[in-house]
């Protein structure tokens, strides 16, 4: 068995209003575990802010017709810091999702309201998944409501790497779908 590793090649950034604090988004798919795409959401006024990064346009598969397994993998971490005094409140959340239909619907891969040490999550996909329709998205959100006290919220998210691993049998890829007459 052999593994074909593929990564997205493009990204779309968005946020609440025109705010989009993602730095170095291409680092999320450069294959280098020493780099990361990062977002830092900080709010200390009555507001909710978020930042979204969607990764898409995957590299072309050379062996997909022979895949026996296909897995989406993501390495990420999140640091959340909340403070509030008096009647102030603060919150932060993050969500990792993926789409297999070009972004029409998304399925949650991981989510939380607190910090997450660096980890890798994965999900099995159909071996016939059209990689042109595969997307990965992360949303980091921070909210604060000072009221009569103080409140601040920080959500720092890092995406180190996003990739697929397609398992195939060398020498058989490309043979499927052909009829041989003898």
DACOR-V347727 format. One record per backbone hydrogen bond with DSSP energy under -0.5 kcal/mol. NH is the residue of the N-H (numbers start at 1). CO is the residue of the C=O. If there is no record, write none. Layout:
NH/CO
NH/CO
This chain:
2/168
4/166
5/3
6/4
6/164
9/56
9/57
10/56
12/54
14/52
16/50
19/16
20/18
23/38
27/24
28/25
29/26
30/27
33/31
35/32
37/159
38/23
39/157
41/155
42/40
43/153
47/45
47/144
49/142
51/140
52/14
53/138
54/12
55/136
56/10
58/131
59/7
66/63
67/64
68/167
69/167
70/125
71/165
72/123
73/163
74/121
75/161
76/74
76/119
77/158
78/116
79/156
81/154
83/152
85/150
88/85
89/145
91/143
93/141
94/112
95/139
96/110
97/137
98/107
99/135
102/133
104/101
107/98
109/96
110/96
112/94
116/78
119/76
121/74
123/72
125/70
129/126
131/129
133/130
134/131
135/99
136/55
137/97
138/53
139/95
140/51
141/93
142/49
143/91
144/47
145/89
149/146
152/83
153/43
154/81
155/41
156/79
157/39
157/155
158/77
159/37
160/75
160/158
161/75
162/28
163/73
164/6
165/71
166/4
167/69
167/165
168/2
169/66
170/168
172/169
173/169
175/172
176/172
178/175
180/178
181/179
